[in-house]
Amino acid sequence: MIKEPGYRLNVGLIVINHKGKLLLCKRKNSNNWQFPQGGIDHNEEPRDAAIRELYEEVGIKRTICGPIT
């Protein structure tokens, strides 16, 4: 993990459904697209932050969640 002053640790998610389709989210007030992402709260594990952000950002309750290795 990179811990730089002025930056909040965060997680990014790559979401692929059972048909192999990839989820990209359009940013508000912009023509840019991105993967769902968000900050890690104090004393929160990255995996827990990823599950929380997935629901907060796009309303998906996870069924499988794991790192890409």
N, C-alpha and C positions, 0 to 999 in steps of 0.2 A: 504494500500500500504506500502511496505517496502522501506524505503529510507536509504540505506547504502552507505557510502563513497566508491567510485570506481565502483559502479554499476549503470547502466542506467535503469530507469524504462522501462518495456516492456510489451507487450501483447502477449498472445498465443491464437491460434484459433483452435477450434474443428469444422471441416467442415464435414457435413453429407449431402449426396445428397438425392433426393426423393426416391431412392431405399434402403436407409439406409446404404449405403457404406460410410466408414470413409476415409478421406484423410490423408495420411502420406507422408512426403517428405523426399527423400534420400539426405543426406548432401553431398556436393561436396567433393571429395577426401577422402571419409570415407565410411565405411559400416554401419554407423548409420542412423537411421530414426527418424523423429521428426514431431510434428505438426508445421504448419506454425507459425512463430513468428517474432517479431522485436521490435525495440525501439520506445518509445513514445517521439516525438519531444517536445522541450520547448513550453509551453503554448498550447499543443495539448491535447484534451480529449481522454481518452483511447478508446472509441468507434470509434472516427475518426481515431486513429492510427490503430485499428484493420481493418477497411475498407481499409485504405491505404496499409497496409502490405499485406493483402490478394491479392490485385492487384499486388503489387510489387513483392511478393514472387512467386505467382503461376498464375498470369494473370486472376484471377477471379474477375469479377465485381459483387458485392453482390446483392442478391435479398432480403434476410432476414438476419438481423444481430441483435443478442441480447444476453444478458448474460444468462448463465445457472444457474438456481437457485435451 
